[in-house]
Amino acid sequence: MSPVSSSVRRCLAFALLQVLLCITTRMKNSWIFPVLLLAALYCRKNPHVSTSEIAELTKLKPEKILTQKKYQLDITPSLEDITLFEAAGKSHLAIFTPADKGYTLLRLHSFSGLLTEPKLFFISVGNKKSHVLVVHGSEKKTLQLFDAGDFMQEFGPDIADTTTVKMIKVEEKPNDELLNLGPVNYRFNGMRWIAWQGDEIFPYLEKFEVAGEQSLVEITNRGQFGSRVLLTLAFTDVGASDLTQKLKLTKDIPTVSLYRPGVPVHKNGGGNVALPHPLIEIRKDAFGKNARIRLPLYMNNIRRLTLRAVYSQRGQFFYWPAAAGPGCEKDGQGYWAVYR
């Protein structure tokens, strides 16, 4: 029997008992409301997923519930139930979504051990989406960010100033938030949380849909205006032998070029290098605030992607991302890029 149906049965039984009690004792009308109120309080279902449901869905027996919160993590109207609990000598983060009967488990993350002084927050990344932010540790704090899928990024004291953690709202659309760690603001670009400066362009990966001939890459500039922009997308899990089965352009667009693995290209610091993987370059004469690039293409079984840009402002050229930092890695040409 499901937890929901048994709860309903208990409610009906209790309500029937109260009615019979009223009849047999010929209670006055003034007693009926308190009785019904007691019945409602008895029947009220726990607003969060129960420990028995947690055990059933995660295959872990909760020993201690640290915190439970409800929040809308994505564009679906349902409120997810986010639970942080301890079991089997570890702390665990579970994300549930309402189902026809009870809940469905969207994600379970097990930490390496028991967390010290854990706190759970939510931070907006725009487009009605949010990440779960788990902060733990006493003097040296560690931050971990999750979505309802498979995204996770960690900020430890060795790579960022985590002594103070603040969330700063961006008032302009799409109303996302900055993660302030010490003197540096980090902003999510659809791939990773990276250092953000207010005067630069900020390419945001809106869509990365791998669906054969119907695949799509969509990028929006959530930063400032840039001219003569060159966006470079590198597909690091595609080799020369499987290129034709995994990646190709489906339209002849003069401002878009596909470079195959093995082709000699310039590298950072001078000279040339043979590409270890394919990359696509997109050229834009102007990339204004909230400007959007939609690139239809063929993709099959692709998961990895890096993104970087070179652009001009006020007659000077700049790189994005500007330097090494969390969420960045070097691409095949030796430039820093944001990885997915």
NUNU-815611 format. One record per atom (N, C-alpha, C): x, z, y; residue in one letter. Coordinates in steps of 0.02 Angstrom, whole numbers. Example, Ala and Ser with C-alpha at 12.3 -4.5 7.8 and 13.67 -1.06 7.14 Angstrom:
R     east       up    north   residu
R      660      390     -284        A
R      615      390     -225        A
R      660      390     -165        A
R      642      354     -112        S
R      684      357      -53        S
R      645      394        2        S
***
This chain:
R     east       up    north   residu
R       43        0      -60        M
R        0        0        0        M
R       44        0       62        M
R       28      -41      112        S
R       69      -45      172        S
R       60       16      215        S
R      111       33      257        P
R      106       92      302        P
R       47       87      349        P
R       30       26      371        V
R      -25       18      419        V
R      -92       34      386        V
R     -104        8      326        S
R     -168       18      293        S
R     -177       92      275        S
R     -126      126      253        S
R     -132      197      236        S
R     -146      239      298        S
R     -117      219      355        S
R     -131      254      418        S
R     -204      247      438        S
R     -230      186      430        V
R     -301      174      447        V
R     -346      215      402        V
R     -329      218      337        R
R     -369      257      290        R
R     -371      331      311        R
R     -313      358      331        R
R     -311      428      352        R
R     -355      439      413        R
R     -353      391      460        C
R     -393      397      521        C
R     -467      398      505        C
R     -489      352      463        L
R     -559      347      445        L
R     -582      411      409        L
R     -539      434      364        A
R     -556      495      327        A
R     -563      554      374        A
R     -517      560      421        F
R     -519      617      468        F
R     -580      612      513        F
R     -595      552      537        A
R     -654      543      580        A
R     -718      559      542        A
R     -723      537      480        L
R     -782      551      439        L
R     -790      626      428        L
R     -733      660      416        L
R     -735      732      407        L
R     -762      767      469        L
R     -742      744      527        Q
R     -766      776      589        Q
R     -840      764      599        Q
R     -863      703      582        V
R     -935      689      589        V
R     -976      734      543        V
R     -953      740      481        L
R     -988      784      434        L
R     -988      856      457        L
R     -931      877      487        L
R     -926      945      513        L
R     -976      957      569        L
R     -983      905      612        C
R    -1030      911      667        C
R    -1102      917      642        C
R    -1117      879      591        I
R    -1186      879      565        I
R    -1202      945      531        I
R    -1155      965      488        T
R    -1169     1025      448        T
R    -1171     1088      489        T
R    -1134     1091      542        T
R    -1133     1152      583        T
R    -1177     1146      645        T
R    -1209     1085      654        R
R    -1254     1074      711        R
R    -1221     1093      776        R
R    -1162     1061      786        M
R    -1123     1075      847        M
R    -1159     1047      907        M
R    -1148     1079      965        K
R    -1176     1055     1028        K
R    -1139      992     1050        K
R    -1170      952     1093        N
R    -1141      890     1117        N
R    -1075      901     1153        N
R    -1068      958     1185        S
R    -1007      971     1224        S
R     -945      976     1180        S
R     -955      985     1114        W
R     -898      990     1068        W
R     -876      922     1042        W
R     -918      872     1050        I
R     -903      807     1019        I
R     -841      774     1049        I
R     -835      777     1116        F
R     -777      743     1148        F
R     -711      774     1126        F
R     -703      840     1127        P
R     -639      868     1103        P
R     -624      848     1031        P
R     -676      846      990        V
R     -665      827      919        V
R     -640      755      915        V
R     -673      711      953        L
R     -651      640      952        L
R     -581      633      981        L
R     -564      673     1031        L
R     -497      671     1060        L
R     -444      692     1009        L
R     -460      745      972        L
R     -414      767      919        L
R     -406      714      866        L
R     -461      679      850        A
R     -457      625      801        A
R     -413      568      826        A
R     -420      552      890        A
R     -379      498      918        A
R     -305      515      918        A
R     -290      579      936        L
R     -221      600      935        L
R     -192      599      865        L
R     -233      618      816        Y
R     -210      619      747        Y
R     -197      547      722        Y
R     -240      501      743        C
R     -236      432      718        C
R     -186      389      755        C
R     -163      412      813        R
R     -119      369      854        R
R      -56      353      815        R
R      -42      288      811        K
R       16      265      773        K
R       80      273      814        K
R      134      290      781        N
R      199      293      815        N
R      213      226      848        N
R      228      225      914        P
R      240      160      948        P
R      302      125      924        P
R      346      159      888        H
R      408      128      864        H
R      405      119      788        H
R      450       78      764        V
R      456       69      692        V
R      473      136      659        V
R      441      150      604        S
R      448      215      571        S
R      512      217      530        S
R      533      278      512        T
R      593      285      472        T
R      585      254      403        T
R      524      256      376        S
R      513      225      310        S
R      519      149      316        S
R      495      120      371        E
R      502       48      381        E
R      575       28      392        E
R      611       70      430        I
R      682       57      440        I
R      719       55      374        I
R      705      104      331        A
R      737      107      266        A
R      720       46      223        A
R      656       26      226        E
R      634      -31      185        E
R      666      -96      208        E
R      670     -106      274        L
R      693     -170      301        L
R      769     -175      304        L
R      803     -120      316        T
R      876     -122      323        T
R      913     -103      258        T
R      875      -75      210        K
R      906      -50      148        K
R      954        8      162        K
R      942       43      216        L
R      981      102      235        L
R      933      160      248        L
R      948      219      225        K
R      906      277      236        K
R      928      313      300        K
R      889      308      354        P
R      909      341      417        P
R      916      416      409        P
R      974      442      429        E
R      986      513      428        E
R      973      544      497        E
R      981      504      550        K
R      969      527      618        K
R      953      468      662        K
R      896      471      697        I
R      878      420      746        I
R      909      439      813        I
R      954      398      838        L
R      987      413      902        L
R      944      394      961        L
R      914      334      958        T
R      869      313     1012        T
R      827      254      987        T
R      766      249     1014        Q
R      722      193     1000        Q
R      691      170     1065        Q
R      695      106     1079        K
R      667       78     1141        K
R      633       12     1126        K
R      584       -4     1167        K
R      550      -69     1162        K
R      569     -111     1223        K
R      582     -175     1211        Y
R      602     -219     1266        Y
R      591     -291     1245        Y
R      577     -334     1294        Q
R      570     -406     1281        Q
R      638     -439     1288        Q
R      669     -457     1232        L
R      737     -484     1233        L
R      740     -559     1245        L
R      686     -595     1229        D
R      688     -668     1237        D
R      623     -691     1268        D
R      613     -757     1269        I
R      555     -786     1305        I
R      490     -776     1267        I
R      492     -755     1203        T
R      430     -741     1168        T
R      397     -680     1198        T
R      330     -677     1199        P
R      296     -622     1233        P
R      301     -555     1197        P
R      322     -554     1135        S
R      323     -492     1097        S
R      378     -445     1122        S
R      365     -380     1114        L
R      415     -330     1131        L
R      454     -313     1067        L
R      520     -322     1070        E
R      561     -304     1013        E
R      570     -228     1011        E
R      580     -202      952        D
R      592     -130      943        D
R      666     -123      925        D
R      703      -90      969        I
R      776      -83      960        I
R      791      -11      941        I
R      823       -2      884        T
R      835       65      857        T
R      909       75      843        T
R      936      130      867        L
R     1005      150      853        L
R     1001      212      809        L
R     1029      208      749        F
R     1023      264      702        F
R     1087      273      662        F
R     1091      330      628        E
R     1148      346      586        E
R     1127      346      513        E
R     1170      318      471        A
R     1158      317      399        A
R     1223      300      364        A
R     1235      332      307        A
R     1292      319      264        A
R     1358      324      302        A
R     1364      373      347        G
R     1426      384      383        G
R     1442      336      438        G
R     1392      295      459        K
R     1402      246      513        K
R     1342      245      560        K
R     1354      219      620        S
R     1299      205      666        S
R     1277      133      657        S
R     1213      120      665        H
R     1185       54      653        H
R     1137       35      710        H
R     1138      -28      730        L
R     1091      -54      779        L
R     1045     -103      743        L
R      980      -89      746        A
R      930     -133      714        A
R      882     -159      767        A
R      867     -224      763        I
R      820     -255      809        I
R      762     -283      768        I
R      701     -258      782        F
R      641     -278      746        F
R      594     -314      793        F
R      551     -355      764        T
R      499     -388      803        T
R      433     -378      767        T
R      377     -370      803        P
R      312     -359      770        P
R      293     -418      725        P
R      264     -401      668        A
R      239     -451      621        A
R      165     -438      609        A
R      133     -477      566        D
R       62     -468      551        D
R       48     -397      526        D
R       93     -373      483        K
R       87     -305      458        K
R      154     -271      465        K
R      160     -228      514        G
R      224     -193      524        G
R      273     -232      565        G
R      335     -239      541        Y
R      389     -269      579        Y
R      430     -316      535        Y
R      467     -360      568        T
R      517     -402      535        T
R      585     -386      566        T
R      636     -381      524        L
R      704     -367      548        L
R      736     -431      574        L
R      754     -430      639        L
R      789     -488      669        L
R      864     -482      660        L
R      889     -421      668        R
R      962     -413      666        R
R      980     -341      648        R
R     1034     -336      609        L
R     1062     -271      592        L
R     1138     -274      602        L
R     1164     -229      645        H
R     1236     -226      656        H
R     1259     -155      638        H
R     1309     -152      594        S
R     1338      -88      574        S
R     1405      -78      608        S
R     1412      -24      644        F
R     1475       -8      677        F
R     1525       18      625        F
R     1587       22      644        S
R     1639       42      596        S
R     1636      116      577        S
R     1603      156      618        G
R     1597      227      604        G
R     1541      256      646        G
R     1541      321      655        L
R     1492      354      697        L
R     1511      348      771        L
R     1466      326      813        L
R     1480      317      884        L
R     1481      384      920        L
R     1524      389      970        T
R     1529      449     1011        T
R     1489      440     1075        T
R     1441      484     1087        E
R     1399      483     1148        E
R     1371      413     1161        E
R     1335      385     1114        P
R     1308      317     1125        P
R     1250      315     1174        P
R     1247      263     1214        K
R     1192      251     1260        K
R     1172      178     1254        K
R     1108      164     1262        L
R     1081       97     1252        L
R     1045       74     1315        L
R     1064       14     1339        F
R     1034      -15     1399        F
R     1016      -88     1385        F
R      982     -119     1434        F
R      965     -190     1430        F
R      989     -224     1494        F
R     1017     -283     1487        I
R     1044     -319     1544        I
R     1019     -391     1542        I
R      993     -415     1597        S
R      963     -482     1600        S
R     1016     -536     1605        S
R     1004     -590     1568        V
R     1049     -648     1571        V
R     1013     -709     1598        V
R      953     -700     1627        G
R      915     -755     1656        G
R      870     -789     1606        G
R      824     -830     1632        N
R      776     -867     1590        N
R      736     -821     1544        N
R      719     -762     1570        K
R      679     -713     1534        K
R      712     -690     1469        K
R      778     -688     1469        K
R      816     -665     1411        K
R      859     -606     1432        K
R      870     -561     1384        S
R      911     -502     1397        S
R      956     -487     1337        S
R     1010     -451     1350        H
R     1054     -427     1298        H
R     1046     -352     1291        H
R     1060     -328     1231        V
R     1063     -256     1218        V
R     1135     -235     1233        V
R     1142     -184     1275        L
R     1208     -158     1294        L
R     1216      -88     1264        L
R     1264      -80     1219        V
R     1278      -15     1189        V
R     1344       10     1218        V
R     1342       68     1251        V
R     1402       99     1280        V
R     1416      163     1240        V
R     1478      170     1217        H
R     1495      230     1179        H
R     1567      251     1193        H
R     1582      313     1179        G
R     1648      342     1194        G
R     1642      394     1248        G
R     1689      441     1251        S
R     1688      494     1301        S
R     1729      474     1362        S
R     1795      483     1360        E
R     1837      464     1417        E
R     1849      389     1418        E
R     1868      360     1362        K
R     1879      288     1357        K
R     1818      257     1325        K
R     1780      220     1365        K
R     1717      191     1341        K
R     1728      122     1311        K
R     1685      105     1264        T
R     1683       38     1235        T
R     1612       11     1245        T
R     1608      -53     1265        L
R     1543      -85     1275        L
R     1536     -141     1225        L
R     1477     -146     1196        Q
R     1461     -202     1151        Q
R     1394     -230     1170        Q
R     1391     -296     1174        L
R     1330     -331     1194        L
R     1304     -373     1136        L
R     1237     -372     1127        F
R     1205     -406     1072        F
R     1144     -444     1097        F
R     1126     -498     1061        D
R     1060     -527     1070        D
R     1022     -517     1004        D
R      964     -549      998        A
R      925     -541      937        A
R      948     -587      882        A
R     1000     -628      896        G
R     1027     -674      846        G
R     1093     -650      820        G
R     1145     -691      831        D
R     1211     -673      804        D
R     1264     -663      858        D
R     1244     -661      922        F
R     1292     -651      976        F
R     1316     -579      979        F
R     1381     -571      989        M
R     1410     -504     1002        M
R     1474     -513     1041        M
R     1483     -472     1092        Q
R     1545     -472     1130        Q
R     1563     -400     1147        Q
R     1627     -385     1143        E
R     1649     -316     1153        E
R     1698     -312     1211        E
R     1690     -260     1252        F
R     1737     -242     1305        F
R     1764     -173     1289        F
R     1828     -170     1274        G
R     1861     -106     1262        G
R     1906      -88     1319        G
R     1930      -27     1322        P
R     1973       -5     1377        P
R     2040      -42     1379        P
R     2058      -77     1325        D
R     2121     -114     1325        D
R     2115     -181     1359        D
R     2053     -206     1369        I
R     2045     -272     1401        I
R     2006     -269     1466        I
R     1975     -213     1482        A
R     1936     -207     1544        A
R     1933     -134     1566        A
R     1919     -125     1630        D
R     1912      -58     1658        D
R     1842      -32     1642        D
R     1836        6     1588        T
R     1770       30     1565        T
R     1756      102     1585        T
R     1796      129     1632        T
R     1783      198     1653        T
R     1717      204     1689        T
R     1697      151     1725        T
R     1631      150     1757        T
R     1596       86     1736        T
R     1532       91     1723        V
R     1491       34     1702        V
R     1430       31     1748        V
R     1421      -26     1781        K
R     1363      -36     1824        K
R     1332     -104     1809        K
R     1267     -108     1821        M
R     1231     -172     1815        M
R     1203     -189     1884        M
R     1220     -248     1908        I
R     1202     -269     1976        I
R     1156     -330     1971        I
R     1098     -325     2001        K
R     1050     -380     1998        K
R     1071     -437     2044        K
R     1064     -499     2020        V
R     1073     -558     2061        V
R     1004     -576     2087        V
R      993     -570     2151        E
R      925     -577     2179        E
R      899     -648     2176        E
R      944     -697     2179        E
R      920     -766     2177        E
R      906     -787     2105        E
R      865     -839     2098        K
R      849     -863     2031        K
R      912     -887     1996        K
R      917     -876     1929        P
R      866     -854     1881        P
R      864     -779     1871        P
R      883     -739     1920        N
R      877     -666     1917        N
R      913     -634     1858        N
R      974     -654     1848        D
R     1014     -621     1796        D
R     1050     -562     1827        D
R     1093     -529     1788        E
R     1128     -470     1813        E
R     1203     -477     1801        E
R     1241     -444     1843        L
R     1313     -440     1835        L
R     1331     -375     1800        L
R     1381     -379     1758        L
R     1408     -319     1725        L
R     1471     -300     1763        L
R     1467     -245     1800        N
R     1523     -223     1841        N
R     1565     -172     1804        N
R     1628     -190     1791        L
R     1676     -146     1758        L
R     1735     -137     1804        L
R     1738      -79     1837        G
R     1791      -68     1885        G
R     1788     -118     1942        G
R     1842     -153     1958        P
R     1842     -200     2014        P
R     1818     -270     1996        P
R     1799     -282     1933        V
R     1782     -349     1910        V
R     1709     -353     1891        V
R     1676     -407     1914        N
R     1608     -422     1893        N
R     1610     -475     1838        N
R     1571     -464     1786        Y
R     1565     -512     1732        Y
R     1494     -539     1731        Y
R     1489     -604     1714        R
R     1424     -637     1714        R
R     1419     -680     1651        R
R     1360     -681     1621        F
R     1350     -720     1560        F
R     1337     -793     1577        F
R     1373     -839     1543        N
R     1365     -910     1559        N
R     1331     -948     1502        N
R     1293     -913     1461        G
R     1259     -945     1405        G
R     1302     -947     1343        G
R     1366     -929     1350        M
R     1413     -929     1294        M
R     1446     -861     1286        M
R     1476     -837     1342        R
R     1511     -773     1343        R
R     1505     -740     1411        R
R     1517     -674     1413        W
R     1524     -639     1476        W
R     1595     -649     1501        W
R     1602     -678     1560        I
R     1668     -693     1588        I
R     1672     -668     1660        I
R     1733     -660     1684        A
R     1743     -638     1754        A
R     1711     -688     1801        A
R     1677     -663     1853        W
R     1639     -705     1898        W
R     1661     -693     1970        W
R     1671     -748     2006        Q
R     1686     -744     2077        Q
R     1631     -783     2115        Q
R     1607     -754     2168        G
R     1548     -782     2201        G
R     1557     -849     2234        G
R     1619     -872     2245        D
R     1629     -935     2281        D
R     1645     -994     2235        D
R     1640     -985     2169        E
R     1657    -1039     2122        E
R     1595    -1070     2091        E
R     1604    -1128     2060        I
R     1549    -1155     2020        I
R     1542    -1110     1958        I
R     1484    -1114     1925        F
R     1474    -1072     1866        F
R     1432    -1110     1816        F
R     1464    -1153     1775        P
R     1426    -1191     1725        P
R     1395    -1145     1672        P
R     1329    -1150     1666        Y
R     1291    -1109     1619        Y
R     1263    -1153     1564        Y
R     1279    -1136     1502        L
R     1254    -1176     1445        L
R     1182    -1156     1431        L
R     1136    -1196     1457        E
R     1064    -1182     1448        E
R     1042    -1196     1376        E
R     1065    -1253     1349        K
R     1043    -1272     1282        K
R     1102    -1301     1243        K
R     1105    -1282     1180        F
R     1153    -1311     1133        F
R     1114    -1320     1068        F
R     1079    -1376     1063        E
R     1034    -1389     1008        E
R     1065    -1439      960        E
R     1081    -1417      900        V
R     1110    -1460      849        V
R     1054    -1483      803        V
R     1032    -1546      813        A
R      974    -1572      777        A
R      980    -1646      763        A
R     1039    -1667      738        G
R     1049    -1737      722        G
R     1043    -1782      783        G
R     1002    -1834      777        E
R      993    -1881      833        E
R      959    -1849      893        E
R      924    -1794      883        Q
R      888    -1760      937        Q
R      928    -1703      968        Q
R      993    -1702      957        S
R     1035    -1648      984        S
R     1039    -1652     1060        S
R     1053    -1595     1090        L
R     1055    -1593     1163        L
R     1102    -1538     1187        L
R     1141    -1555     1238        V
R     1181    -1506     1274        V
R     1157    -1507     1347        V
R     1138    -1450     1372        E
R     1113    -1446     1441        E
R     1151    -1392     1479        E
R     1178    -1411     1536        I
R     1220    -1366     1576        I
R     1193    -1362     1647        I
R     1187    -1302     1674        T
R     1164    -1291     1742        T
R     1218    -1255     1782        T
R     1224    -1274     1845        N
R     1272    -1241     1890        N
R     1238    -1181     1923        N
R     1255    -1120     1901        R
R     1227    -1060     1931        R
R     1273    -1033     1985        R
R     1323    -1071     2004        G
R     1369    -1049     2056        G
R     1362    -1091     2118        G
R     1418    -1100     2153        Q
R     1418    -1136     2216        Q
R     1430    -1211     2207        Q
R     1424    -1247     2261        F
R     1432    -1320     2259        F
R     1504    -1339     2243        F
R     1511    -1390     2202        G
R     1577    -1419     2187        G
R     1573    -1494     2188        G
R     1626    -1526     2211        S
R     1628    -1599     2213        S
R     1682    -1623     2165        S
R     1674    -1686     2143        R
R     1723    -1717     2097        R
R     1736    -1670     2038        R
R     1682    -1654     2002        V
R     1685    -1607     1947        V
R     1698    -1644     1881        V
R     1743    -1617     1841        L
R     1756    -1643     1774        L
R     1744    -1587     1724        L
R     1689    -1592     1687        L
R     1672    -1543     1636        L
R     1699    -1567     1569        L
R     1733    -1523     1532        T
R     1762    -1541     1467        T
R     1732    -1497     1413        T
R     1702    -1529     1363        L
R     1673    -1495     1305        L
R     1716    -1512     1245        L
R     1744    -1461     1213        A
R     1786    -1472     1154        A
R     1750    -1444     1092        A
R     1750    -1484     1039        F
R     1714    -1466      977        F
R     1767    -1447      925        F
R     1783    -1383      924        T
R     1843    -1361      889        T
R     1835    -1356      813        T
R     1774    -1363      787        D
R     1765    -1361      714        D
R     1753    -1431      685        D
R     1771    -1483      723        V
R     1764    -1552      700        V
R     1833    -1584      696        V
R     1849    -1614      639        G
R     1913    -1647      630        G
R     1905    -1723      629        G
R     1961    -1758      623        A
R     1960    -1831      623        A
R     1921    -1859      563        A
R     1927    -1825      506        S
R     1896    -1851      445        S
R     1820    -1846      445        S
R     1792    -1798      480        D
R     1719    -1790      480        D
R     1687    -1804      547        D
R     1723    -1837      592        L
R     1696    -1850      659        L
R     1632    -1891      656        L
R     1632    -1946      619        T
R     1574    -1991      619        T
R     1512    -1958      589        T
R     1523    -1908      545        Q
R     1466    -1874      514        Q
R     1441    -1816      556        Q
R     1482    -1793      604        K
R     1463    -1733      642        K
R     1449    -1745      716        K
R     1482    -1795      747        L
R     1477    -1800      820        L
R     1483    -1872      843        L
R     1438    -1893      887        K
R     1443    -1959      920        K
R     1396    -1961      980        K
R     1413    -2003     1028        L
R     1369    -2015     1085        L
R     1314    -2063     1065        L
R     1254    -2050     1087        T
R     1197    -2093     1071        T
R     1177    -2139     1128        T
R     1207    -2129     1187        K
R     1193    -2172     1244        K
R     1258    -2191     1279        K
R     1259    -2250     1305        D
R     1317    -2274     1342        D
R     1309    -2252     1415        D
R     1342    -2197     1434        I
R     1337    -2169     1501        I
R     1406    -2177     1534        I
R     1410    -2213     1590        P
R     1476    -2227     1621        P
R     1516    -2164     1639        P
R     1481    -2109     1652        T
R     1516    -2048     1674        T
R     1531    -2001     1616        T
R     1520    -2023     1554        V
R     1532    -1981     1496        V
R     1579    -2017     1448        V
R     1632    -1982     1425        S
R     1681    -2012     1379        S
R     1692    -1965     1321        S
R     1699    -1995     1260        L
R     1715    -1957     1200        L
R     1786    -1975     1179        L
R     1829    -1924     1172        Y
R     1898    -1935     1150        Y
R     1904    -1909     1079        Y
R     1931    -1950     1035        R
R     1937    -1934      965        R
R     1998    -1892      949        R
R     1997    -1855      894        P
R     2057    -1818      873        P
R     2116    -1865      862        P
R     2175    -1843      883        G
R     2235    -1883      875        G
R     2253    -1924      937        G
R     2206    -1932      983        V
R     2219    -1970     1044        V
R     2266    -1930     1089        V
R     2319    -1962     1116        P
R     2365    -1925     1161        P
R     2332    -1914     1229        P
R     2332    -1852     1252        V
R     2304    -1834     1317        V
R     2353    -1787     1351        V
R     2344    -1778     1416        H
R     2389    -1734     1453        H
R     2377    -1662     1432        H
R     2427    -1620     1439        K
R     2420    -1549     1423        K
R     2439    -1508     1484        K
R     2415    -1447     1484        N
R     2430    -1400     1538        N
R     2505    -1387     1541        N
R     2533    -1394     1600        G
R     2605    -1385     1608        G
R     2645    -1449     1607        G
R     2611    -1505     1592        G
R     2646    -1569     1593        G
R     2656    -1597     1523        G
R     2664    -1663     1519        G
R     2674    -1696     1456        G
R     2608    -1713     1422        G
R     2612    -1737     1360        N
R     2553    -1756     1321        N
R     2549    -1717     1257        N
R     2490    -1717     1227        V
R     2478    -1685     1163        V
R     2425    -1725     1126        V
R     2432    -1729     1060        A
R     2380    -1762     1020        A
R     2322    -1714     1010        A
R     2261    -1736     1026        L
R     2203    -1693     1021        L
R     2193    -1668      949        L
R     2187    -1603      940        P
R     2173    -1577      872        P
R     2099    -1583      853        P
R     2056    -1595      903        H
R     1984    -1600      891        H
R     1954    -1645      945        H
R     1893    -1670      935        P
R     1862    -1713      985        P
R     1841    -1674     1047        P
R     1839    -1710     1103        L
R     1812    -1680     1163        L
R     1773    -1732     1202        L
R     1726    -1707     1241        I
R     1684    -1749     1284        I
R     1697    -1729     1356        I
R     1708    -1778     1399        E
R     1716    -1766     1471        E
R     1655    -1794     1508        E
R     1630    -1753     1555        I
R     1573    -1772     1596        I
R     1596    -1770     1669        I
R     1590    -1825     1704        R
R     1612    -1829     1774        R
R     1552    -1827     1821        R
R     1557    -1785     1873        K
R     1505    -1780     1923        K
R     1536    -1783     1992        K
R     1510    -1826     2036        D
R     1536    -1829     2105        D
R     1514    -1767     2144        D
R     1456    -1740     2126        A
R     1431    -1679     2159        A
R     1395    -1637     2108        A
R     1409    -1572     2109        F
R     1378    -1525     2062        F
R     1352    -1466     2104        F
R     1291    -1475     2131        G
R     1263    -1426     2176        G
R     1235    -1365     2140        G
R     1216    -1315     2179        K
R     1188    -1254     2151        K
R     1123    -1272     2115        K
R     1114    -1249     2053        N
R     1057    -1261     2010        N
R     1052    -1334     1987        N
R     1104    -1374     1999        A
R     1105    -1442     1972        A
R     1109    -1439     1896        A
R     1079    -1488     1863        R
R     1073    -1487     1791        R
R     1101    -1551     1760        R
R     1137    -1543     1706        I
R     1164    -1599     1667        I
R     1132    -1597     1598        I
R     1100    -1652     1577        R
R     1071    -1658     1511        R
R     1108    -1714     1473        R
R     1139    -1696     1418        L
R     1177    -1744     1379        L
R     1147    -1750     1309        L
R     1109    -1804     1296        P
R     1085    -1815     1228        P
R     1141    -1844     1185        P
R     1146    -1821     1124        L
R     1199    -1845     1080        L
R     1180    -1830     1008        L
R     1222    -1852      962        Y
R     1212    -1837      891        Y
R     1260    -1781      871        Y
R     1233    -1726      843        M
R     1274    -1672      818        M
R     1246    -1650      750        M
R     1291    -1635      704        N
R     1271    -1613      638        N
R     1320    -1559      614        N
R     1292    -1501      598        N
R     1332    -1446      570        N
R     1390    -1427      617        N
R     1375    -1420      681        I
R     1424    -1399      731        I
R     1404    -1330      757        I
R     1451    -1284      758        R
R     1438    -1217      783        R
R     1483    -1198      841        R
R     1543    -1224      841        R
R     1593    -1204      891        R
R     1594    -1253      949        R
R     1605    -1226     1008        L
R     1609    -1266     1069        L
R     1648    -1227     1121        L
R     1692    -1262     1158        T
R     1723    -1231     1217        T
R     1705    -1273     1278        T
R     1703    -1240     1336        L
R     1683    -1273     1398        L
R     1731    -1251     1454        L
R     1754    -1300     1492        R
R     1794    -1286     1551        R
R     1781    -1340     1603        R
R     1808    -1331     1664        A
R     1796    -1379     1718        A
R     1854    -1379     1767        A
R     1862    -1437     1798        V
R     1905    -1444     1857        V
R     1861    -1471     1913        V
R     1866    -1443     1973        Y
R     1821    -1464     2026        Y
R     1856    -1457     2094        Y
R     1824    -1485     2144        S
R     1852    -1484     2212        S
R     1805    -1448     2259        S
R     1835    -1407     2302        Q
R     1799    -1375     2357        Q
R     1843    -1375     2418        Q
R     1815    -1399     2474        R
R     1851    -1399     2537        R
R     1920    -1433     2531        R
R     1922    -1486     2492        G
R     1983    -1526     2486        G
R     2034    -1498     2438        G
R     2019    -1442     2404        Q
R     2066    -1413     2356        Q
R     2036    -1415     2285        Q
R     2081    -1421     2235        F
R     2058    -1422     2165        F
R     2064    -1352     2135        F
R     2015    -1335     2093        F
R     2013    -1270     2060        F
R     1996    -1280     1986        F
R     2015    -1230     1947        Y
R     1998    -1229     1876        Y
R     1944    -1177     1863        Y
R     1900    -1193     1817        W
R     1850    -1145     1793        W
R     1852    -1145     1717        W
R     1863    -1088     1685        P
R     1877    -1022     1715        P
R     1945    -1022     1749        P
R     1951     -978     1798        A
R     2011     -978     1840        A
R     2073     -953     1805        A
R     2064     -908     1756        A
R     2122     -878     1723        A
R     2101     -848     1656        A
R     2149     -821     1621        A
R     2134     -788     1557        A
R     2090     -728     1568        A
R     2052     -710     1518        G
R     2009     -652     1523        G
R     1963     -648     1463        G
R     1923     -595     1459        P
R     1875     -589     1404        P
R     1829     -650     1401        P
R     1815     -674     1341        G
R     1771     -731     1332        G
R     1805     -798     1338        G
R     1871     -798     1350        C
R     1908     -861     1359        C
R     1961     -869     1304        C
R     1976     -932     1289        E
R     2030     -949     1244        E
R     2059    -1016     1266        E
R     2118    -1034     1244        K
R     2148    -1098     1262        K
R     2121    -1153     1218        K
R     2105    -1210     1250        D
R     2082    -1267     1211        D
R     2141    -1310     1188        D
R     2127    -1368     1158        G
R     2180    -1410     1131        G
R     2227    -1437     1182        G
R     2209    -1435     1246        Q
R     2254    -1459     1299        Q
R     2291    -1402     1334        Q
R     2281    -1341     1310        G
R     2316    -1284     1338        G
R     2283    -1255     1400        G
R     2220    -1273     1414        Y
R     2184    -1245     1472        Y
R     2139    -1189     1447        Y
R     2128    -1140     1491        W
R     2081    -1087     1474        W
R     2010    -1114     1475        W
R     1971    -1098     1424        A
R     1902    -1121     1418        A
R     1859    -1064     1391        A
R     1795    -1068     1405        V
R     1747    -1019     1379        V
R     1724    -1043     1311        V
R     1723     -999     1262        Y
R     1706    -1021     1195        Y
R     1638     -994     1174        Y
R     1607    -1031     1128        R
R     1542    -1011     1100        R
R     1552     -993     1027        R
***
